């Protein structure tokens, strides 16, 4: 009986993880080669314009100059350093690096789900959502660096699941330096670092996929906020972040400070994008916005972030997913590459979703893609036809925000709450110990 059930949980051989990984690797290799051909023979380039910026910055670094001499390069010097081989070996080096990180994300998704004892079939389908997603496999092959960030974030989750706090803290400090937005995960990570779970030398207990979670809420005392584990995580991650910034500042001075950090806090972009703020910025761009005005736009983001963290913090991965979707939806600037930030977390919550693909899941997919396509239609009329459709484009941004909100609420309603870490069990009495 058990063997029969095990066999039903096994995917067919053509859907095995190894076959999936190999086919995904070949697909990405083909797209990189094809991209070289399209760039050389067609008017519309396959390569992302950001990749050209990265490559130019790396070339400047290789010649001993500042990567920030390249206009619009607003990233960590580490990214330019990683792409120095573009100038030495081949201009597609970075695309292979980003695509390898893309495949690594698929591997990490499987590792996280298997540690939580998700069945092989469900695990494989969840990995396919990332590896066979047209949006994700084109991001890396076109030369976008987001897969590196996604891989680092998933490795932080794996390190926490293994109880390796120092490693998780190191990578967290590094990823926040590399790309500022993961700072939003600081509070939920701190809240799950309970001293009774992360005992030195012990792996914290994990909640299995099959476990039916209790509706009982775990209490949190303010005094436990300053536990040894939380302080250690804060010191290590903060130290790594400050050290990376200090080294970057030593070599590139205020250029680094402004372009890689401060710019993202006060950024105002008059060009059309998915954000509901773009039209207001476009209309008032000629007058300089005060620092207070720029920071006020963070208030909706900040409020939503706090609400999500305090409602779902024990379900760490789910909280991170909700945070990322909300952060992108309410951001002052939204480009399509930002969607990758939550795409890498989506496969990690699918096994706990009670949403059926027919019809509710299909409705969410159609609504989200439809709202995005609607916006792109007006964007095309503005950018390529030169029509004055700024108001229609702003209304399309409002529709897209509404679609994001609707889908997010549906995901929350159909999610089966499951804390990442289980409650401590006494080795003597085998009783559940209540957490502070």
JOBELDA-V783023 format. One record per backbone hydrogen bond with DSSP energy under -1.0 kcal/mol. CO is the residue of the C=O (numbers start at 0). NH is the residue of the N-H. If there is no record, write none. Layout:
# JOBELDA-V783023
CO/NH
CO/NH
This chain:
# JOBELDA-V783023
0/4
1/5
2/6
3/7
4/8
8/120
11/14
12/15
15/19
16/20
17/21
18/22
19/23
20/24
21/25
22/26
23/27
24/28
25/29
26/30
27/31
28/32
29/33
30/34
31/35
32/36
33/37
34/38
35/39
36/40
37/41
48/52
49/53
50/54
51/55
52/56
53/57
54/58
55/59
56/60
57/61
58/62
59/64
60/63
65/68
66/69
69/72
75/78
76/80
77/81
78/82
80/83
82/85
83/86
84/88
89/92
91/95
92/96
93/97
94/98
95/99
96/100
97/101
98/102
99/103
100/104
101/105
102/106
103/107
104/108
105/109
106/110
107/111
108/112
109/113
110/114
112/117
113/116
115/208
118/122
119/123
120/124
121/125
122/126
123/127
124/128
126/129
126/130
127/131
129/132
132/136
133/137
134/138
135/139
137/141
138/143
141/47
144/147
145/149
146/150
147/151
148/152
149/153
150/154
151/155
152/156
153/157
154/158
155/159
156/160
157/161
158/163
159/162
162/164
163/167
164/168
165/169
166/170
167/171
168/172
169/173
170/174
171/175
172/176
173/177
174/178
179/182
180/183
181/184
182/185
184/188
185/189
186/190
187/191
191/193
193/196
193/197
196/198
198/201
204/421
220/223
221/224
226/230
227/231
228/232
229/233
230/234
231/235
232/236
233/237
234/238
235/239
236/240
237/241
238/242
239/243
240/244
241/245
242/246
243/247
244/248
245/249
246/250
247/251
248/252
252/256
253/257
254/258
255/259
256/261
257/262
261/265
276/280
277/281
278/282
279/283
289/293
290/294
291/295
294/297
295/298
297/301
298/302
299/303
300/304
301/305
302/306
303/307
304/308
305/309
306/310
307/311
308/312
311/314
313/315
313/419
314/318
315/319
316/320
317/321
318/322
319/323
320/324
321/325
322/326
323/327
324/328
325/329
327/330
333/273
334/337
335/338
336/339
337/340
338/342
339/343
341/345
345/348
345/349
348/351
349/352
351/415
355/360
356/361
358/362
359/363
360/364
361/365
362/366
363/367
364/368
365/369
366/370
367/371
368/372
369/373
370/374
371/375
372/376
373/377
374/378
375/379
376/380
377/381
378/382
379/383
379/384
380/386
386/388
388/392
389/393
390/394
391/395
392/396
393/397
394/398
395/399
396/400
397/401
398/402
399/403
400/404
401/405
402/406
403/407
404/408
405/409
406/410
407/411
408/412
409/413
413/353
419/206
423/432
425/429
430/425
435/220
